[in-house]
Amino acid sequence: MTQTHRLPPFVYLYSIGQTLALIGFISSVALSVPVATKLAPNPWLVGIPYGMQFLGVLVCTYPMSALMERWGRKCGFTISAISAIITGVCAYFAVTHSVFWLLVVAHFFIGAFRAGTDYYRYAVTDTLPPTHHAKAVSYVVAGGLLASLITPTLTQTLKDFNGFAEFSLSYGVFLVLGLCSLILIQFLPHAPVAKRDTNLPPLNSPKFADMKSLRPYILTLIAVSAIGQGTMNQWMLQGVVHMQDLGYHFAHRNMSIQWHVIGMFAPALFTGHLITKFGEVKIMAWAMILYCLCAVINVATDTHLGLSISMFILGVGWSFSYVAGGATLAKIIGMYGLSKRWQGIGDTIIAISAVISANLPTILMLTIGWVGSNILTFGICAITLVVLLINAKAYYRENKIVTTENT
């Protein structure tokens, strides 16, 4: 491999930053329910902290994008890291002094932390040539694999530490994550602040008059990522409920989730190479096909092995849609000089999809059931696949762009 094909060292710094962020986010999933159960004044309030976390992501995603465009990436990342520090302090005191609403505030700042660090996958492309975008984004997302391996042991080790309230240090680790992130940010490259009107670029302006396919293609990229995120959230949670209804032991359900997480992050190590070889459209299309395959498996079998395979494939589909969608959006924004706020719009829609899908499993199970849910999602993914292929074909034909698969 020649020097020109090697990624610069800062790509791996972004990957480390992603690892730090996902250690916090994954641990929050494990911590929120048991801690909220102890602190909540009423049982119906137990889900509030975790819900507030998603609200934090939703509320902060677009403002982070606007802030980064005006003042630079590092400004947004610094605020994100400070949010992690605030999380650690608030949650530690919430646990040690049994203050439920302080825990709710802490989880909101977890969402703010995640909202900022989600832009690592875009920021890594700012100073790279387009040919390196897919691989760079892929390696950043792959940081989640290390986080998925570290977090369970870390959380369990800190859960009962002599002299400290139960779970207090598990939350206190956010303080360390924030400080480490602040240090790491100092070594990230300075991307130039866009010298342009801060208003969203009107894609129907004379500048883009001969590019009628651009807006539909951008919206399709966002839709692929959002539907991928929503499908992953829905089936991950609904699958656990379904396995519980089937009588599978906690250890079996946990094993399925572990395979799912591996499926989410392990493919990111080579997804960039696949995008380079086959093109981003084919990888996004395969993501939708994999989701449809999950639906078929879910309807066809109730065995633990079958459902675990489906969970793994679900993770791979998410990795393909997330990496390919993000890398392609970053490339197009760079090609046409569009506002980086389009990244904010994309991630806000993804966050909305995550919030909705996180609340869907129970409703769907009580209304249309497991089989009906899979048929519905199959239809949505199949339609998305068709729309993706139509809009991508129109975009490439209109702009006479030669895709990788045609070279």
C-alpha positions, -999 to +999 in steps of 0.1 A: +000+000+000+014+033-010+017+063+013-011+081-005-035+055+006-026+057+042-049+076+066-033+103+087-029+097+124-057+121+134-082+097+120-074+073+148-077+102+173-113+106+162-118+069+166-105+071+202-129+100+208-157+078+195-147+051+219-148+075+248-182+087+238-197+053+234-183+040+266-205+067+282-235+060+261-234+022+264-229+024+302-259+048+305-281+021+289-271-004+316-272+022+345-304+042+339-331+016+348-315+001+380-305+035+394-338+052+384-357+023+401-339+031+433-343+069+432-376+075+414-404+086+438-430+067+417-425+036+395-439+053+364-410+078+365-383+051+360-381+056+322-377+094+325-339+096+328-333+075+297-360+093+277-344+126+288-311+113+273-327+110+239-343+144+243-308+158+249-296+143+217-326+157+198-324+192+213-287+196+210-279+180+176-288+209+153-274+237+175-241+218+177-240+218+139-247+255+137-221+262+164-194+242+146-201+259+113-197+294+129-169+288+154-153+256+143-155+219+152-134+222+183-157+246+199-186+221+196-165+192+207-153+212+238-189+219+248-197+182+243-168+172+266-179+197+292-214+182+291-198+148+300-181+164+330-214+180+341-229+145+337-203+129+360-207+155+387-245+157+386-250+119+385-225+112+412-243+135+436-277+123+425-267+087+434-249+095+466-276+119+479-306+101+463-318+130+442-339+117+413-343+149+394-306+156+394-302+122+378-327+133+351-305+164+345-274+143+342-290+121+315-299+152+295-263+161+295-254+126+284-275+133+253-257+166+248-224+147+250-236+123+224-250+150+201-215+166+198-195+134+195-218+121+167-201+148+145-167+130+148-176+110+117-182+142+097-153+161+112-128+135+102-135+142+066-130+179+067-094+179+058-093+147+038-097+142+000-130+126-010-113+093-018-105+088+019-139+098+033-155+063+034-125+047+051-121+075+076-157+074+086-156+036+088-126+037+112-142+063+134-174+043+138-153+012+145-143+029+178-176+016+191-163-020+189-137-013+216-163+005+237-187-024+235-159-047+248-147-024+276-180-010+290-196-040+306-165-049+326-159-013+335-195-007+347-196-039+367-162-032+383-172+003+394-207-008+405-198-018+441-166+000+451-156+000+487-165+033+504-187+046+476-225+044+470-236+017+446-233+029+410-219+063+420-185+056+404-201+040+374-216+074+367-185+093+380-166+078+351-183+104+329-161+130+345-130+111+334-145+106+299-151+143+296-115+152+308-100+127+284-121+141+256-109+176+264-073+165+262-079+146+229-096+176+213-064+196+216-046+173+192-074+172+166-067+192+133-081+227+128-106+226+101-112+259+084-145+277+094-167+280+064-166+315+049-201+316+036-236+328+044-248+310+076-282+305+060-291+271+046-281+269+009-313+270-012-309+240-034-335+255-057-313+286-063-298+294-098-266+278-086-283+244-085-309+250-112-294+223-134-291+198-106-328+189-098-318+155-085-295+169-057-321+177-031-339+143-035-306+124-033-295+143-001-329+136+015-327+100+005-293+097+021-307+111+053-337+088+051-315+057+047-296+066+078-327+076+098-346+044+088-316+023+095-313+039+130-350+035+137-351-001+124-321-010+146-336+006+177-370-010+172-359-045+165-332-045+191-357-036+219-386-056+204-364-086+199-355-087+235-391-085+245-400-112+220-373-135+234-385-128+270-420-137+259-407-170+245-392-178+279-355-174+270-332-168+300-316-135+306-282-150+297-295-160+263-310-126+257-278-109+267-258-131+244-280-121+215-275-084+223-237-090+224-238-104+189-259-075+178-234-050+192-205-069+175-225-067+142-229-030+147-193-020+151-171-048+138-180-043+101-170-007+104-134-019+102-139-028+065-171-010+055-150+019+041-131-006+019-164-020+006-176+014-002-144+022-021-147-010-041-184-012-047-197+023-043-218+039-015-251+032-032-246-005-033-236-006+004-267+014+014-288-009-008-273-039+009-282-024+043-319-023+033-317-058+019-302-071+052-330-054+071-355-073+049-336-105+055-339-099+093-377-097+089-378-130+070-357-147+097-378-133+125-410-145+110-395-179+100-380-190+133-384-186+171-351-205+179-325-187+199-299-193+172-321-179+145-330-148+165-294-143+174-283-145+137-310-120+129-297-096+156-262-099+142-274-092+107-294-062+121-262-048+135-244-052+102-272-035+083-270-006+107-233-003+102-237-002+064-264+024+064-248+046+091-213+046+076-223+048+039-250+074+045-227+096+066-197+093+043-218+101+012-235+131+028-201+144+039-187+140+003-216+158-013-215+187+011-178+190+003-183+187-035-209+214-037-199+236-009-231+231+010-236+243+046-225+219+072-259+225+088-272+198+064-252+174+087-272+189+116-305+184+098-295+148+090-285+140+125-316+157+139-338+135+117-319+105+128-324+115+165-361+119+159-362+084+144-343+071+174-367+087+199-398+074+180-384+039+175-374+037+212-410+040+222-425+018+194-417-018+206-443-021+233-470-004+212-463-026+182-463-058+203-497-049+218-513-039+185-500-058+154-477-082+172-442-096+164-451-109+130-470-078+120-442-056+131-417-075+109-440-073+079-444-036+084-407-029+087-400-052+057-423-030+036-407+002+048-372-010+040-382-024+007-398+009-003-367+028+009-345+005-012-365+013-044-365+051-037-327+050-030-320+032-063-343+056-083-329+088-068-293+077-069-296+067-106-311+101-114-284+119-095-255+101-111-271+103-146-278+140-143-244+150-130-225+125-151-206+111-121-190+077-128-195+055-098-170+031-085-189+001-097-188+014-133-151+021-134 
